[in-house]
Amino acid sequence: MEEKSIHVHNLTKLFDGRRVVDDLSFSVKKGEVFALLGHNGAGKSTTIDLILGLKKPEKGSARILGMDAAGNRKKVFERVGVQLQHTRYPSNITVEESCIEYASLYAEPADYQKLLEEFGLVRLKKSFVSKLSGGERQKLSVVLALIGNPEIVFLDELTTGLDVVARREVWRTLKHLKEQGLTIFLTTHYMEEAEALCDRVCIIKSGKKVMEGTIDEVAAASGKENLEEAYLFFMGEEELL
């Protein structure tokens, strides 16, 4: 039996009576790159918050490395890295100071200098976070998520704001991390990104799962040639092509 890094079962979350996450179930295998795909407001970020124990579900459960995150925050924190859209980092310190501050939280942190090199941020290590571009700040958030040497990393719209070259640099680094055994859970609007990185994807619409599988399985189930066309098919928007 394959080891599960993340297991979500019948997860449901309501906001003002509306089902933002609707009876959602899926599992992520150890060492896998898994993407949650859906429009803005589909429930992707809320699902991550529920898995991490940052929000409480009305129904269902989520476990990370066999643990309930809300009840095991310290243990989960030590083994999981997180880059969220709504995370805010101090802007009155430098890039290097941010890395040092994060590294101090862990018993065996990664070499932040090496991470800065991998993400093309070494030249900016003395720059204040407030002076970074949106794309540079996005890359820094991924670096900080990796400083704790996590077994799983959550990346929410990780390459939003990056140009094509920077996006592909991030892809290359994430592929390298996957080769080292890191489990990666991501959300993205870029179907090309999901095709390039992911072992499996889960497409959700209004918080409900409409399809899950490998890229080939999703394409085959839709009768389409690629993930982008398959995504539009499952979202009921193929007539827009």
ABEGO torsion letter per residue (X at the ends): XBBBABBBBGBBBBBGGBBABBGBBBBBBBGBBBBBBEBBGAGAAAAAAAAAGABBBABEBBBBGGBBAAAAAAAAAAABBBBBAABBBBAABBAAAAAAAAAAABABBBBAAAAAAAAGAAAAAABBAAABBAAAAAAAAAAAAAAAGBABBBBBGAABGBBAAAAAAAAAAAAAAAAAGBBBBBBBABAAAAAAABABBBBBBGGBBABBEBAAAAAAAAGBABAAAAAAAAAGAAAAX
